Amino acid sequence: MVIKKNKVLAIIQARHDSTRFPGKVLKKINDQSILEIIIKRLSKCHNISKIIVACSDNKSDVQIINLCKKLKINYFAGSEHDVLERFYKASLKYKGSNILRITADCPLIDYAIVDKIINNFFSANVDYASNIDPPTFPDGFDAEIFTFKALKQAHKRAKTKMEREHIRPFMLNNKNFKKFNLESIEDYSSIRLTIDEPEDFKVIKNIINNFKNNLFFLYEDIINLYKKKKHIFSVNMHINRNEGLYLNKGQKLWKRAKKIIPGGTMLFSKNPDLFLPNFWPAYFEKTKGCSIWDLEGRKYFDLSMMGIGTNILGYSRREVDGAVKNIINKGNMSTLNSKEEILLAEKLVQMHPWAGQVRFVRTGGEAAAIAVRIARAATGRDKIAICGYHGWHDWYLSANLSNSKNLDSHLMKNLPMKGVQKNLKNSVFAFEYNNFNQLKEIVSRHDIGAVVMEVSRNEIPKNHFLDNVRKLTKNKNIVLIFDECTSGFRETFGGLHIKYKINPDIATFGKALGNGYAINAVIGSNSVMNYVNSTFISSTFWTERIGSAAALKTLEIMDKIKSWRIITDIGADVKKKWLQLSKIHNIKLDIKGLDAMPRFDFINKNNLYYKTYISQEFLKKKILAANSIYLCVDHNQDLINRYFDILDSIFYKIKKSIDSDSDVEKLLEGPVCISGIRSNY
Ligand SMILES: Cc1ncc(COP(=O)(O)O)c(C=O)c1O
């Protein structure tokens, strides 16, 4: 079948603000705006009889309208609804058989491929949207060819005026759709072609190859081919890949990430499968306060990990960002040193008078490794006792070499640790929090040079635990290292050890110190820190200026607003309300953690399922939530109240599921989440 000339209407939806990249449609490439390029490409396309640019009547679209006037292109301006109405009215007028719809920021830069698609696909009802970015396909790439299902659904629902008066008649009057007998139509949505990734172009290529003797094939022809050769389609042609319909942009990127980045992410705790496989937004566009915008521009409140504990003062804190911008303007790196590191060191020592000297690094793992090196240098003893999580380095993971379960409660079960130097075996020994006898036993059996521990995380110290640890280490001349990477600044202005009035020999700080900018500190008494000069500890980017400047501003604001009190109060309230809710619904919860970063687990074999369900239901309400909250100063009472209203109904459903002993998987719309760090359930 050959398409008759002058039979195609092209509608370009070019609303200035309707895309993920506002303003991109007017972005210039080689002196022409993207919209101009699209229009010119389409004008050259011999089958297209008419081009209409549809935009909003928003003031910012005036430029689009002016461009249309200049190019003598029809345009239509109105609200989003008006534009769609116009689209469907036009499709009626043109009998709807040959419509090419291009949305907003579609640069159509890859001419060769796009020409092929345009010339070969618009014989059917084609809905083509593309965000192809030159020169390859970065994250903005997303093209749709058929939206048959969308039309079909709209037809069936016929809920809105537009659906009743336009889509439904449009489909009923359309000869292509008529043939399919809409009322009893099979669901062909699985052959809707969605081009999300470069490899999806293979599908197009395969289809074109299949029809190479008659390139003017119809959508119907594809359906017929699909019916006849379903197996070929799904196996060889990937025609069944229909993920675009179900996966959000973040999830599509996550699939790409896993192919190119081992493990998909540099930080285990940011794996979206820890929260809600297939649905977690996974990637962000921007942040502010306790809000995150995903790649589709949807705004969520973050009542989960808040940057994995980095942003006590909220995301994109204006004053901190301002201090960083100031550094960017003046210069971040140079042959000479930055004065900010001295100011920050002096500040940290002033906050912790037991300490005399400070080194800076950029990550918590580095800080712990350096603290251990200094301790070994100071004592001349290599063996270490640990309690808690202290990063990814060999020295720490080696605790598992003698028994693969040693780090189960400190890090995770089934810890993968190939490549950790095997002759480090029996150099690091783990002890459980509050088990002083276990530590005493380790110290009596091994020549321990340092004890590295978190001051408190999930449990509070009992029976003078910290006091006993301090006395023992002092008596045995062991360096006591408090890893305050996570606990710092959450209950006190500085280390949590200030609260317990126990001073270590070294403390490390990270996470919240730069409110989202990379900076970690190792502070220590003069007597141990002097040993830094007896070893080699040095790295280029430990000297960059942004980290110190961000930390100085962060500390200034923390001190001013007493942020540790704010987040501790909110967190204590959250814990209280979790407990109340668990009693109301008669659900057994294990509630723990510092008040400023509380968590709970269901005391139930299905804990992970319920946790996934929580994330699933909160996501529908535009809240990122799981079973723990890193609180920040922007988590206000209204948000907490809203959180508990929603959690109430979630707990109700969970309780029903527990009581009815029904299949727990029925709660979930996707797979259950994977188990995370320090999860005992
Ligand atoms: C107590 C503690 N130490 C060290 C680390 C490792 O820090 P980083 O991920 O910055 O290397 C963490 C991270 O969660 C931590 O909580």
The ligand as an SDF file (V2000), in Angstrom:
LIG
                    3D

 16 16  0  0  0  0  0  0  0  0999 V2000
   29.9750    4.7260   60.8580 C   0  0  0  0  0  0  0  0  0  0  0  0
   30.3660    4.7500   59.4190 C   0  0  0  0  0  0  0  0  0  0  0  0
   31.6580    4.6970   59.0820 N   0  0  0  0  0  0  0  0  0  0  0  0
   32.0670    4.7320   57.8090 C   0  0  0  0  0  0  0  0  0  0  0  0
   31.1550    4.8160   56.7810 C   0  0  0  0  0  0  0  0  0  0  0  0
   31.6210    4.8480   55.3590 C   0  0  0  0  0  0  0  0  0  0  0  0
   31.5070    6.1270   54.8470 O   0  0  0  0  0  0  0  0  0  0  0  0
   31.5960    6.3960   53.2660 P   0  0  0  0  0  0  0  0  0  0  0  0
   30.4120    5.7490   52.6560 O   0  0  0  0  0  0  0  0  0  0  0  0
   31.5860    7.8970   53.1390 O   0  0  0  0  0  0  0  0  0  0  0  0
   32.8920    5.7980   52.8120 O   0  0  0  0  0  0  0  0  0  0  0  0
   29.7920    4.8820   57.0820 C   0  0  0  0  0  0  0  0  0  0  0  0
   28.7940    4.9710   56.0170 C   0  0  0  0  0  0  0  0  0  0  0  0
   27.6390    4.6910   56.1450 O   0  0  0  0  0  0  0  0  0  0  0  0
   29.3880    4.8370   58.4310 C   0  0  0  0  0  0  0  0  0  0  0  0
   28.0800    4.8850   58.7660 O   0  0  0  0  0  0  0  0  0  0  0  0
  1  2  1  0
  2  3  1  0
  2 15  2  0
  3  4  2  0
  4  5  1  0
  5  6  1  0
  5 12  2  0
  6  7  1  0
  7  8  1  0
  8  9  2  0
  8 10  1  0
  8 11  1  0
 12 13  1  0
 12 15  1  0
 13 14  2  0
 15 16  1  0
M  END
$$$$
